[in-house]
Amino acid sequence: MSELGGRWERWAVFVVAAQMLCYAGEKVYMAAVGQVGLPGMVAADSVQAQYSQTWLLQLGNAGLGVVAAGIVLATLWRWGPVARWVLLGALVLTLGVMAAGVVVLSVRGVWTGWVQLPLVVLVWPWLVWRFVRRYWRPVLPGAAWVALVCALAYGGMKVAWAFGSEVLMAETPLTGTDRELLLGDGPVAFWVHVLTAVIAAAGALVILGLATSWRDRLPAWLLLGPAWVGIVFLLVRGVTGVSGALVTLFGAAPAEARWYAGWDLGLWAPLWLVLGVALLRLVLRGGVRRVVAA
């Protein structure tokens, strides 16, 4: 059964699927030569030495590329009994991972990143938007959009950190051993980034559930339980962040502490507060607009 049937939609699907298959082909080639990296951009010897079976690693990456291509193609032809909300979640997650990888390559000046950047910035988000508009109407309420933007932006940043980006990392209000452990180059920091990115993606699905007719179809605890936990955490983090930053800025604190407090007051605490208030607004809505699947 055709899911997205417009000419431009089909064009976008095939272009993105081709991008994923090219990625898979690159990884198959690197598996054949037994190297880590991309064609023309082989990793340093110190990185190569960390992997004993590079061919297996690269074949695994190639498999992920094929799966990503299948996820995109499934927006045209459904995967049998797979629910649309599962497909949407996989599509958004794949977009986030690929976007982080392409952005990191672009920041490092790798030409393959610059070539793929327009696809990730323009074509993929448009494809996700068309999929959402095709099967979930009407447009989500404003609080849902605010919460989604905050959650996906934070999750995308965490994915970028896991891939080696340092965007806004220096401005994160962590110091001492906590900073080294959670923002360093070690395995603990990597898995923390991955875990928080997964939590952000799950939060985005909860937001969609609260704003659409999923709320009427799913058990209440499945949506309201995580939502209330998130609301309490976000509001407490936001309020304590604002109060702590104000005390630091107007007190006799060293310059480094004032630097972190300024960023916490100007960026991080407002992010948590806005996300928490938007999520609370969704939970307390008097009624849920019924969303009719086409």
N, C-alpha and C positions, 0 to 999 in steps of 0.2 A: 504494500500500500504506500502510495506516495505521501510523504510528510510535507516537504516544502517543494512546491512545483513551479515557482516563478523562474523566468529565464535568468535574472541576475542572481537569484538564490542558488540555482543550480551551478551557475558559473563560479560563485564564491565557494561552494562546496567542493567542486572538482579542483579548483586552484589550491585550496588548503589541504585537501587530501593528497594532491601531488607533492606539496611541500613536505608532508609527513613521510611519504614514500621515498622522496629524495634523501631525506634524513636517514631513513632505514637503509637505503642503498649505500650511503656513505659509511654507516656503521658496519655493514657487511664487508665492505672493502677493508676497513681498518681491522676487522677480525681476521681477514685473510692474510694481512701483512703482519699481524700480531703487534699492533701499536695502539696506544691510548691517544685520543684526540680526534681531530678531523683531518681529512686529506689536505695536505699543504700546511697544516698547523699541528704538528706532532708535539705531544707534551714533552716536557724536559725529562732528562734521564732520571732525575730524582723522583719524579712522579711515576715514570714507567716502572721503577724498581719496587713500588708499593703494591704492584699487582702481579700475581704469579701466573694467572691464566687470563691474559688480556683478551683472547679470542672469545672466551665465554662471556666476559663483561660486555664486549662490543655486540655480540649476538643478542644479549639481553636488551641492550639499548635499541637494537634494530627491531626487536619484537615489540618494544614500547612504541616505536614509530608506526609500525603496522597497526597496532591496536588504536593509536590516535587517529590514523586514517580511517579505520573502521567506524570509530565514534562519529567522526564528521560525516561519513557517508550514510550513517544510520539516520541522519536528519532527513534524508531523501527516502530511504527504504528502511522501515523500522526493523529492529532485531526481534522479530516475533513477539514474545510476551513481555519484553522489557518495557517498563512503564516510562512515560514521557518525562516524569520528574527525575527518574534515575538517569535518563539520557541527558537531560539538561544539566544535572550535577556533574556528570562526567565531562560534558562539553566545556563547562565553565572551569573545572579543575584543569583540564588539558590546556585550555587557553592560558590560564594563569602560569602553569609550569613552562610552557613554550615561550610566553611573553618574558618571563624572568630570564630564561636562557638567552633569548635574542637580545634583550636589553644589556645583559652582562657582556655578550660578545661585542655589541656596538660600542659600549663604554670603553672596552679594551682595544678598540680600533680594528677589529677583525672584519674583513669585507663581507663575509657570509652573514654577519649580523645586520649590517646595513642593508643588504639585499632583502632580507626577510622582514625587516622592521615594518615596512608599509603593510605587509600582510597581517602582521600581528596587531598593529595599531589601528588599522582601518577595517580590513576584511573580516577578521575573526569576530571582533565585538559586534559588527553589523550582523553577522550571521547569527550570533547568540540572540541579539535583539529581535531579529525577524522570527526566530524560533519561538521566543517568549510571546511575541505579539500574535503569532499564528494560533497558539493553542491556549493561551491564558489571557482572557479579557474580562473586564476592562483594564485600563492601565492601573498599575499599583498605586496606592495612596502615597502621598508625599513622605510620610514617616517611614514607609517601607523603602523608598528610594534612598532617603538619607542614611538609613541603617545599612542598606546594601552597599552603598558607596564606601562607607566607613569600614565595614567588615572586609570587603574585597580589597580595598586599598591596603589595609593592614596585613591581610593574608598575602597579597602580592609582594609587599615589602619583605615579609618573612621568607618567602620563596626565593626572592632575589638575594637575601643574605645567605641562605643555604647554598646558593650557587656561587658565592664569593663576592657579591656586591657589598659595598660599604656605604650605600646611600642612607643618610640620616643616622648611621650607626654611631658616629662621634657625638651626636647630639642626644643620645639616649641617656637618661639620668640614672646610670649605674656606675658605681665606683668600686675600687679595690678588687678583692678576690671575686666578688659577684660579677664584675665586668669582665674579668679575664675568663671566668668559667662559662658565662652565658653569651659573650660576644666575641670570644677568642676564636682560634683556629682548631680547637680540639673537637673530638667526636661528640662531647656533651652539648656544646653550642650548636653543632649541626642538627642533632636530633631534636633539640629544643625548638630550633627554627622550623623544622619539619612538623613537629607536633602542633605548634601554635598556628601554622598555616592550615593544617587539617581542621583544627578547632574553628578557625575563621571560616573555612568552607562549610563546615557543619552549621555554623551560626547563620550563614547566608541562606541555607536551606530552611532553617527554623524561621527566619524572617519571611521567606516566601510562604511558608506554611501558615504563619499567622495572618498574612495579608490576603490570602486566597482561600478558595473553598476547600483546600486541603485541611483547613482547620475543622471543617465539618465531617471530614472523612477519616481522619486519623485519631487515635486515642489522645485524650486531652493531655495526659502526662508526657506524651512523646514530644509535644511542642511547648506546653506551659512549664514543665519542669526545667528543661535547659534554659528557657527564656527567663524565668525568675532567678535562677542561679546567675545568669549573665547580667541581669539588671542589678542585682545586689553588688556583684563584683565591680561592675563598671562604675556605678554611682559612688561606691566607697572609694575606689581608686581615683576617680575624678575629684571628689571633694577633698580627700587627703592630699592629693597632688597639688591642688590649688592652695590649700591652707599651708602646707609645708613649704611650697615655693614662695609664698608671701612672707612667711617668717624668715626664710633664708635671705630673701632680697632686701628686707628692711632691717635685718639684724647685722651683727658683726661677723659675717661669714667670709671665708677666703674667696679669692677671685674665681677659683675653679668651681666651688660649690654654687656661686652666684650664676656662673655660666650655665650649669646644668639646670638650676632652678628657673632661669629665664626660658629655656627651651621647654621645660615641663609645663610652665604656666602658659606659654604661647602656643604649644602644639599638642603635647601628649595628653595633659589633663583635659583640655577642651574636647579632644577626640573621644576620650572615654565618656565624658559627660553627654556629648551630643548623641553618641551611639546608645548610651543607657537610657536617655530620655526618649529617643525615637523608639527603642524597643519597648519601653514602658507604655508609650502611646499605642503601639500595636496591640499589646496584651489587654489594655483597658478599653479598647474600642467597643462601642455598644453593639455593633453588629458587623458581620462579615459579608462583604459583597460577594455574591455568588459568581464564580468564574466558570463560564461555559466552555468546555472543550469542543473544538470544531469537529 
